[in-house]
Amino acid sequence: MITSPLLAYVAVSVFCVFKVSSQDTFIAAVYEHAVILPNATLIPVSREEALALMNRNLDLLEAAITSAANQGAHIIVTPEVGIFGWNFTRETIYPYLEDIPDPGVNWIPCNNPKRFGYTPVQERLSCLAKDNSIYVVANIGDKKPCNASDSQCPPDGRYQYNTDVVFDSQGKLVARYHKHNLFMGENQFNVPKKPEVVTFDTIFGRFGIFTCFDILFYDPAITLVKDFHVDTIVFPTAWMNVLPHLSAIQFHSAWAVGMGVNFLAANIHHPSKRMTGSGIYAPDSPKTFHYDMKTKEGKLLLSQLDSYTHRPVVNWTSYASSIKAFSTGNQEFIGTAFFDDFTFLELTRVAGNYTVCQKKLCCHLSYKMSEKRTDEVYALGAFDGLHIVEGTYYLQICTLLKCKTANLNTCGDAVETASTRFEMFSLSGTFGTQYVFPEVLLSESQLAPGEFQVSSDGRLFNVKPPSGPLLTVTLFGRMYEKDQILQDSSDPRAQTLGVMFLVIIQIMCSLSW
């Protein structure tokens, strides 16, 4: 489907050859870290000052790693930028970077710290893994020198990469991944020349790794599951929650279900930037999750998972294509959700069957509320188009959502609380893609473990009455092959929305990664 070339790195643990030693379950840990940030400056600090800040964060990570190991965890994932934070330019990030070698060099930094120059952060991470007999996943910065013989070499003579590293339980560097899909503002880092597909094998399954914004694109995320058959994804992230469809716990748990893999997501904890939401997600249901906008402390999560997984076979259009559109006589209207224009229908009754269509996508909903409140409005929405703000990617979305107020103009706005309970729902759509991620989000941004499932004919439905009022029930589809369509910068809508989003990012987030 995607023709971009891949640079595949496969870091294989020595344990993988001993199949007799494999285990069917393992204990995973993720740590949502309240990162200590550097002072914003346009002048680079000394290497000593940079290391002092990173060691303060490593002290907190060490406590989490030690605690996880003492509770029997086999692997722990820590967040993106969890060691050095943000507020950087290309020049000011440099003192925080280390040269990270290819894992093929067979290196345990804890045993031989000077082999590749001065690498104190890698040494400390390696020793934490070795001393606690646990796999450690962390995010740091890599630097690679280049010269004029490389036509793409930056003017300052080096590449700088947002980088994930994995150390095994002996402290050996077994994986290194350079983030490919950089988010807006990550100007201090370079995009690798080719997408890297990074895996590492353990006695408790095959793992793949990617970072934050990568999850919305085909490479490397889909490739890891489809072509490299990983069982578990480790996912350092610094995710800013965006409702109604892209809250961290909401989308990451949906990705685990849609792709049929375990998903270990470790987020930064920084509520003022809307950063919270970590979890350990199995293919059938979330195992544990954390969402906390009220406190300032980090959080360690642990759960047992099956070591080996398989992707379910779902025909996402089968049911929706087999039934006739439901006729309600309600007036359709347009509403905006995260800058995308949805076609909506208001749910005017306590129970019913509704269909709404946009372009080639028709969404069918059957539902029953416990009661129809006069102060809350719900709508069924469809979007089939190219999202063009903070990234370009083609979406097909069917969604049942609560509007912010009783005014239909607010349908699609971010909503965090609800009072209406649903006794049943069943949502389906005529999707043109096999990559659909099912979301159910309850009031106060809570998940609903074990309360819904997906049928082989593409229906998302509840198996018991949801434990709380509904915010959204969504089928979030991605048509990766259409990502290049309509990317003409002369498109006035793209220009206007792009400028609007840049202003919002600067005002609300103030992030200069």
ABEGO torsion letter per residue (X at the ends): XBABBBBBBBBBBAAAABAAABBABBBBBBBBBBBBBBBBBABBBBAAAAAAAAAAAAAAAAAAAAAAAAAGBABBBBBBGAAAEBGBBAAAAAAABBBBBBAAAGBBAAABAAAAEBBAAAAAAAAAAAAAGBBBBBBBBBBBBBBAABAABBAAGBBBBBBBBBBBAAGBBABBBBBABBBBGAAABBBBABBBBBBBBBAAEBBBBBBEAAAABAOAAAAAAAAAGBABBBBBBBBBBBOAAABAAAAAAAAAAAAGBBBBBBBBBBAAAGBBGBBBBBAABBABBBBBAABABBBBBBBBBBABBBBBBBBAAAAAAABBBBBAGBBBBBBBBGGBBBBBBBBABABEBBBBBBEABBBBBBBBBABBBAABBBBBBBBBBBBABGEBBBBBBBBBBBBABABAAABGBBBABBABBBABBBBBBBBABABBBBBBBBBGGBBBBGABBBBAAGBBBBABBBABBBABBBBBBBBAAAAABGABAABAAAAAAAAAAAAAAAAAAGBBX
